[in-house]
Amino acid sequence: MPFKRAQSIPGRSHQGDGAFAVHRALPEEVPVAMVYNGTSHAVMMATPADIEDFALGFALTEGVVERADEFESFEVVHHEAGIEARAWLSEERAGALGRRRRAMAGPVGCGLCGIDSLEEASRALPQVGGRGVRLSRAEVAGATDALRGHQPLHDRTRATHAAGFLRPGGGIVMAREDVGRHNALDKLIGGLQRAGIDPAEGAFVMTSRLSVELIQKGAMAGCPVMIAVSAPTAHALRLAEGAGMTLAAFARGGGFDLYAHPHRIIDEVTDVA
């Protein structure tokens, strides 16, 4: 039976003026096993929604596949203990995966648990192109506020992250939510791939800090700009600089800090007759 995204849980609230009974909507998190050709590759704790997007986005950002059509078939199987995202890969990709095993058991706060070596944690990233992507300062400053309109699960629980895709001149065109920030981004990347939307044509917008695994996933997806409500880590910034990625942080309250490759963020341009 499918899992619910949130559960209404009774509790007792203690405030300055007394105590009273409450019911709170709490986000659910369940183990999601990424299973490729019958072998479990990773188990992530995640919100039980958008599982096909999650499985594809995770496979893309972890280098398991390069394109959506390398999933020859896919199914979601619900168990009492969790969810299996079962994908059957092309023979070529299955062979490549066998040569690059990466066993993970990832709690919500960590996207690097269980990797094989320290070198893998700082693996070389591809250069992002961007195809001439330009965003106005107003678009960047308002990006996280715009994303708030795409967070129904957060509105219920106040306990989930979101990742959105900002298209220049078009606003947030897709968003995904999850208890884990990196899971939300994987779900977004998978959703964009399935919808035929190229991440190189816009920016990822995050409700969290920008940590190493988010920069790695963004670069693997080919997105040239990342915008976040909070700060980048110093190492994440170094990775973004090396990958050619623009970082905008503290994007809230009508402003933002700009780090790394600022040329993609421009002033408003007015056509003059």
Backbone torsions as a table, in degrees:
resi	resn	phi	psi	omega
1	MET	NA	133.2	-178.0
2	PRO	-59.1	145.5	177.9
3	PHE	-80.8	150.4	174.6
4	LYS	-82.1	152.2	178.1
5	ARG	-73.2	-30.1	-178.8
6	ALA	-147.6	156.0	179.2
7	GLN	-125.7	138.8	174.7
8	SER	-85.9	118.0	-172.3
9	ILE	-119.9	131.0	177.2
10	PRO	-76.5	149.2	176.2
11	GLY	-157.4	-173.6	178.2
12	ARG	-131.5	122.4	-176.4
13	SER	-95.5	129.3	178.3
14	HIS	-110.8	115.1	-178.0
15	GLN	-124.1	176.8	-177.7
16	GLY	-61.8	-28.4	-178.4
17	ASP	-98.7	12.5	176.8
18	GLY	132.0	-171.5	-179.2
19	ALA	-120.7	147.6	-179.7
20	PHE	-155.2	157.5	-179.4
21	ALA	-74.6	141.4	178.1
22	VAL	-137.2	159.0	165.9
23	HIS	-120.7	125.9	179.7
24	ARG	-116.0	140.0	171.4
25	ALA	-83.1	116.1	-179.7
26	LEU	-109.6	135.5	-179.6
27	PRO	-68.9	142.5	177.3
28	GLU	-87.7	148.6	169.4
29	GLU	-137.3	134.8	-177.2
30	VAL	-134.6	157.4	174.2
31	PRO	-68.7	130.6	175.0
32	VAL	-119.4	115.0	-179.2
33	ALA	-92.6	125.0	173.6
34	MET	-87.8	109.9	-173.3
35	VAL	-115.0	119.9	-178.8
36	TYR	-116.0	122.5	179.3
37	ASN	50.6	40.2	174.5
38	GLY	87.1	-1.4	-179.1
39	THR	-116.1	129.7	178.8
40	SER	-71.2	125.7	-176.5
41	HIS	-102.5	-34.3	-176.9
42	ALA	-159.1	151.1	172.7
43	VAL	-126.6	119.8	-178.1
44	MET	-118.2	140.9	171.2
45	MET	-83.2	123.2	-170.8
46	ALA	-150.9	163.6	171.0
47	THR	-69.7	131.2	-174.6
48	PRO	-79.3	66.0	178.9
49	ALA	-150.1	154.0	178.2
50	ASP	53.0	45.3	-173.8
51	ILE	-67.7	-38.1	179.5
52	GLU	-66.0	-41.1	175.0
53	ASP	-59.9	-44.1	-178.8
54	PHE	-60.5	-48.0	-177.5
55	ALA	-62.4	-42.6	-179.6
56	LEU	-70.6	-45.4	179.5
57	GLY	-61.6	-41.8	177.3
58	PHE	-61.9	-44.6	-179.6
59	ALA	-62.6	-37.8	179.5
60	LEU	-69.5	-46.4	-174.9
61	THR	-76.9	-19.3	176.4
62	GLU	-96.0	4.2	177.0
63	GLY	75.7	15.6	177.7
64	VAL	-70.9	-41.4	174.4
65	VAL	-131.8	167.0	176.5
66	GLU	-111.6	-21.2	-178.4
67	ARG	-142.2	158.4	-179.6
68	ALA	-63.4	-33.3	-175.7
69	ASP	-73.9	-2.7	173.2
70	GLU	-81.9	-5.9	162.6
71	PHE	-83.9	101.3	-178.6
72	GLU	-72.6	-31.2	172.6
73	SER	-154.8	161.2	-176.2
74	PHE	-153.7	143.0	173.5
75	GLU	-150.1	152.0	175.6
76	VAL	-108.0	125.3	-178.5
77	VAL	-119.6	122.5	179.6
78	HIS	-94.1	130.9	174.4
79	HIS	-119.7	166.4	176.8
80	GLU	-61.1	-33.5	-176.1
81	ALA	-88.5	-11.3	-177.4
82	GLY	160.3	-157.8	-172.9
83	ILE	-125.0	137.9	169.6
84	GLU	-106.0	127.1	171.5
85	ALA	-101.3	99.0	-171.9
86	ARG	-97.6	118.0	177.6
87	ALA	-121.8	141.6	173.5
88	TRP	-110.2	122.0	-174.3
89	LEU	-95.2	160.5	172.3
90	SER	-61.3	157.6	-177.5
91	GLU	-58.7	-39.7	-179.5
92	GLU	-63.9	-46.5	-178.4
93	ARG	-69.5	-36.3	177.6
94	ALA	-62.0	-39.2	178.1
95	GLY	-66.2	-40.9	178.5
96	ALA	-64.3	-37.9	179.7
97	LEU	-65.8	-38.0	178.9
98	GLY	-61.4	-28.0	179.4
99	ARG	-86.2	-10.5	-177.3
100	ARG	-135.0	69.9	179.9
101	ARG	-75.8	136.0	177.1
102	ARG	-139.1	98.9	-179.0
103	ALA	-86.1	130.5	-177.6
104	MET	-133.2	148.0	167.8
105	ALA	-135.2	90.1	-164.9
106	GLY	-99.0	111.7	170.5
107	PRO	-71.6	171.1	-171.9
108	VAL	-57.0	-39.9	-171.3
109	GLY	-84.8	0.9	-171.5
110	CYS	-140.2	127.4	178.5
111	GLY	-105.2	9.1	-175.4
112	LEU	-122.6	10.6	-175.1
113	CYS	-68.5	134.0	172.1
114	GLY	87.6	6.6	179.9
115	ILE	-67.2	160.3	-169.6
116	ASP	-76.0	-27.7	-173.9
117	SER	-155.3	163.1	175.9
118	LEU	-64.5	-33.4	179.6
119	GLU	-62.0	-35.7	-179.0
120	GLU	-64.8	-30.3	-179.4
121	ALA	-65.1	-26.7	179.6
122	SER	-122.1	42.6	-176.5
123	ARG	-61.4	152.1	178.8
124	ALA	-63.2	138.6	-177.8
125	LEU	-109.6	149.6	175.5
126	PRO	-70.7	155.3	174.1
127	GLN	-75.2	133.6	175.5
128	VAL	-87.3	142.5	-178.6
129	GLY	-91.9	-67.0	178.9
130	GLY	98.9	-20.0	176.0
131	ARG	47.1	43.5	177.2
132	GLY	74.5	23.1	178.9
133	VAL	-60.4	130.7	174.8
134	ARG	-135.0	131.6	177.5
135	LEU	-119.6	140.7	177.2
136	SER	-76.3	159.2	176.9
137	ARG	-59.6	-38.2	179.9
138	ALA	-64.2	-38.7	178.6
139	GLU	-63.7	-42.6	-179.8
140	VAL	-67.8	-45.3	-178.0
141	ALA	-62.1	-31.9	-177.9
142	GLY	-98.2	5.1	-171.5
143	ALA	-64.7	-46.1	-177.5
144	THR	-71.8	-32.0	173.8
145	ASP	-65.0	-40.0	178.2
146	ALA	-64.2	-36.8	179.6
147	LEU	-65.3	-29.6	-179.8
148	ARG	-57.1	-28.2	178.5
149	GLY	-74.9	-1.6	-178.3
150	HIS	-119.9	28.2	-174.9
151	GLN	-126.1	65.6	-179.0
152	PRO	-64.6	-34.8	179.9
153	LEU	-69.4	-38.9	175.5
154	HIS	-64.0	-37.0	178.1
155	ASP	-61.2	-33.6	179.2
156	ARG	-79.0	-37.1	-167.4
157	THR	-115.3	-24.2	-174.0
158	ARG	57.6	33.6	-172.5
159	ALA	-146.1	22.5	-179.4
160	THR	-129.8	156.4	174.4
161	HIS	-95.8	165.7	175.0
162	ALA	-140.1	153.0	171.0
163	ALA	-128.6	132.8	-179.8
164	GLY	-127.5	159.0	176.5
165	PHE	-111.1	120.0	-179.0
166	LEU	-100.9	118.4	177.8
167	ARG	-98.2	130.1	-179.5
168	PRO	-53.5	124.4	-179.6
169	GLY	78.0	-2.5	-175.5
170	GLY	-122.6	-4.1	179.9
171	GLY	74.6	-165.2	178.2
172	ILE	-76.2	115.6	-176.1
173	VAL	-101.4	-12.7	176.9
174	MET	-160.4	146.0	177.2
175	ALA	-148.7	153.5	176.1
176	ARG	-138.2	150.4	-179.6
177	GLU	-120.5	154.2	175.5
178	ASP	-168.1	159.7	174.4
179	VAL	-66.8	-22.7	178.3
180	GLY	-108.4	133.0	-177.8
181	ARG	-64.1	-39.3	-179.7
182	HIS	-72.6	-30.9	174.4
183	ASN	-64.9	-42.6	178.5
184	ALA	-59.3	-40.9	179.9
185	LEU	-68.7	-42.3	176.1
186	ASP	-58.4	-43.6	179.4
187	LYS	-61.8	-41.5	178.2
188	LEU	-63.1	-45.9	-178.9
189	ILE	-61.9	-42.6	176.8
190	GLY	-64.1	-41.3	178.5
191	GLY	-63.6	-41.0	177.3
192	LEU	-62.9	-43.4	-180.0
193	GLN	-61.1	-44.9	-178.7
194	ARG	-67.1	-28.6	179.7
195	ALA	-88.7	-2.1	-179.9
196	GLY	73.8	26.7	178.8
197	ILE	-102.2	126.4	-176.5
198	ASP	-84.5	119.9	177.2
199	PRO	-60.0	-19.6	179.8
200	ALA	-70.4	-6.4	-176.1
201	GLU	-98.9	8.8	-177.9
202	GLY	-165.4	-148.7	-174.5
203	ALA	-132.8	146.7	169.4
204	PHE	-88.9	135.4	179.3
205	VAL	-117.3	127.5	-173.8
206	MET	-121.7	145.2	176.8
207	THR	-91.4	19.9	-172.7
208	SER	-135.8	-177.2	168.6
209	ARG	-70.6	164.1	177.4
210	LEU	-101.1	103.6	-179.0
211	SER	-102.4	175.1	-173.5
212	VAL	-55.9	-46.7	-174.4
213	GLU	-67.0	-28.1	177.6
214	LEU	-70.3	-40.4	176.5
215	ILE	-64.6	-42.6	178.2
216	GLN	-59.2	-46.2	-178.8
217	LYS	-66.9	-40.8	178.4
218	GLY	-62.6	-42.3	178.8
219	ALA	-66.9	-41.8	177.9
220	MET	-60.8	-33.0	177.8
221	ALA	-79.7	-14.2	179.0
222	GLY	84.3	20.3	-179.1
223	CYS	-83.2	129.4	-173.5
224	PRO	-87.2	-12.5	-175.4
225	VAL	-137.2	135.2	171.6
226	MET	-126.0	132.8	-177.4
227	ILE	-122.0	132.4	-177.0
228	ALA	-138.3	152.2	178.9
229	VAL	-74.2	-20.4	-177.3
230	SER	-121.9	-162.1	-171.1
231	ALA	-89.0	158.6	164.4
232	PRO	-86.0	155.8	166.9
233	THR	-79.3	160.7	-179.0
234	ALA	-62.3	-39.7	-179.2
235	HIS	-70.7	-37.3	176.2
236	ALA	-60.2	-40.2	178.2
237	LEU	-63.5	-41.4	177.9
238	ARG	-61.4	-41.8	178.6
239	LEU	-63.9	-41.5	179.7
240	ALA	-64.3	-41.8	178.0
241	GLU	-59.7	-42.8	-179.6
242	GLY	-68.2	-30.5	-178.2
243	ALA	-88.6	-4.3	-179.4
244	GLY	80.1	24.9	-174.7
245	MET	-100.0	138.0	175.3
246	THR	-84.0	132.7	177.5
247	LEU	-118.6	128.2	171.7
248	ALA	-120.1	122.6	-175.8
249	ALA	-120.8	168.4	-177.8
250	PHE	51.9	38.9	-178.5
251	ALA	-80.3	90.7	179.7
252	ARG	-164.9	158.1	178.1
253	GLY	63.8	25.4	177.2
254	GLY	86.0	7.8	179.2
255	GLY	-142.6	-178.7	179.4
256	PHE	-167.0	160.1	170.5
257	ASP	-102.0	139.8	-177.5
258	LEU	-113.4	127.2	179.7
259	TYR	-130.5	140.7	169.4
260	ALA	66.4	122.1	171.9
261	HIS	48.9	64.1	-175.0
262	PRO	-74.7	-4.2	-172.3
263	HIS	-64.2	-17.4	-178.8
264	ARG	-82.9	-8.9	179.5
265	ILE	-106.2	122.2	-170.6
266	ILE	-126.7	163.2	171.3
267	ASP	-72.5	161.8	174.8
268	GLU	-60.8	140.9	178.5
269	VAL	-114.2	125.7	179.1
270	THR	-106.6	128.0	177.3
271	ASP	-68.7	134.0	178.2
272	VAL	-113.5	125.5	-177.7
273	ALA	-72.5	NA	NA
